[in-house]
Amino acid sequence: MREFESIEHFKIALEKYINYYNTKRIKAKLKMSPVQYRTHFTQAA
């Protein structure tokens, strides 16, 4: 478990993680990140 110095440090870490989770992480089932998946099908429609 990670401890944070303050609420501000926690908020920064949380924002970085959410950004990573939505844009950089490759979901095996989709073979692309969630943002890439949504963008791909939005443009195709």
Backbone bond lengths (Angstrom), bond angles and torsions (degrees), N, CA, C in turn:
res aa  C-N    CA-C-N  psi(-1)  N-CA   C-N-CA  omega(-1)  CA-C   N-CA-C  phi
1 M - - - 1.453 - - 1.529 108.95 -
2 R 1.302 115.65 139.73 1.462 121.10 -178.47 1.522 109.86 -100.11
3 E 1.328 115.99 138.81 1.462 120.89 176.25 1.530 108.77 -108.16
4 F 1.321 115.91 143.57 1.448 122.05 -178.46 1.515 109.90 -110.64
5 E 1.326 115.06 149.05 1.457 120.92 -179.44 1.524 112.01 -69.50
6 S 1.335 115.99 -33.35 1.459 119.78 -178.29 1.520 109.42 -157.81
7 I 1.305 116.09 173.82 1.464 121.99 176.64 1.527 109.63 -62.79
8 E 1.323 117.54 -37.07 1.468 121.04 -179.91 1.522 111.25 -62.77
9 H 1.324 117.34 -42.20 1.464 120.44 177.43 1.525 110.33 -64.26
10 F 1.314 116.76 -38.48 1.461 120.36 177.49 1.527 110.68 -63.29
11 K 1.333 117.35 -45.13 1.465 121.53 -179.30 1.529 111.10 -60.81
12 I 1.329 117.20 -41.86 1.463 121.34 179.31 1.529 109.97 -63.60
13 A 1.317 116.68 -46.21 1.465 120.49 179.83 1.525 110.79 -63.39
14 L 1.317 117.12 -39.54 1.459 121.29 179.59 1.533 110.90 -64.79
15 E 1.309 117.53 -44.75 1.472 121.10 178.17 1.524 111.17 -61.30
16 K 1.338 117.43 -41.90 1.460 120.99 178.14 1.523 110.66 -62.83
17 Y 1.333 116.68 -42.38 1.462 120.34 -179.58 1.530 111.46 -65.83
18 I 1.318 117.28 -43.56 1.471 120.85 179.39 1.525 109.76 -62.75
19 N 1.327 116.97 -41.68 1.463 120.41 177.42 1.530 110.26 -60.92
20 Y 1.329 116.95 -46.50 1.465 120.67 177.84 1.531 110.58 -60.40
21 Y 1.306 116.83 -47.34 1.464 121.99 -175.06 1.521 111.48 -60.95
22 N 1.316 117.79 -38.38 1.464 121.66 -177.24 1.521 114.43 -87.41
23 T 1.334 118.53 -27.63 1.459 119.14 -172.24 1.523 115.45 -114.84
24 K 1.306 118.82 -30.19 1.463 120.94 -173.63 1.536 112.90 -104.70
25 R 1.318 117.03 -32.75 1.462 121.34 -175.20 1.524 109.36 -68.65
26 I 1.314 116.30 131.38 1.459 120.87 178.06 1.527 108.15 -95.76
27 K 1.299 115.80 119.40 1.458 120.81 178.27 1.524 107.61 -83.53
28 A 1.327 117.83 123.08 1.464 122.90 -174.09 1.527 111.90 -57.27
29 K 1.313 117.53 -41.92 1.466 120.92 -177.96 1.531 111.39 -64.61
30 L 1.335 117.10 -38.13 1.465 121.42 -177.84 1.526 112.26 -88.27
31 K 1.328 116.78 -22.34 1.466 124.01 -174.36 1.530 112.24 61.94
32 M 1.310 116.96 24.18 1.456 123.36 175.70 1.524 108.00 -161.22
33 S 1.324 117.02 170.79 1.464 119.91 179.05 1.525 109.52 -74.35
34 P 1.326 118.02 158.14 1.468 120.18 178.43 1.532 113.31 -56.45
35 V 1.337 117.92 -38.64 1.464 120.69 179.67 1.530 110.05 -67.07
36 Q 1.336 117.34 -43.12 1.464 120.19 177.68 1.526 110.29 -60.76
37 Y 1.315 116.72 -41.72 1.471 121.77 -179.97 1.527 111.04 -60.50
38 R 1.330 116.53 -49.15 1.471 120.68 -179.56 1.524 110.47 -64.25
39 T 1.323 117.75 -42.50 1.465 121.89 -179.21 1.531 109.94 -64.21
40 H 1.306 116.90 -42.68 1.464 121.94 -178.54 1.528 111.17 -59.30
41 F 1.326 117.20 -46.33 1.457 120.15 -176.86 1.522 113.24 -81.69
42 T 1.321 117.74 -21.53 1.467 120.65 174.73 1.530 109.27 -70.61
43 Q 1.315 116.88 -40.61 1.466 121.24 -179.36 1.522 110.77 -71.41
44 A 1.330 118.03 -31.80 1.471 121.67 -178.34 1.525 111.67 -72.74
45 A 1.328 117.33 -25.77 1.463 121.12 -175.75 1.507 113.51 -77.36
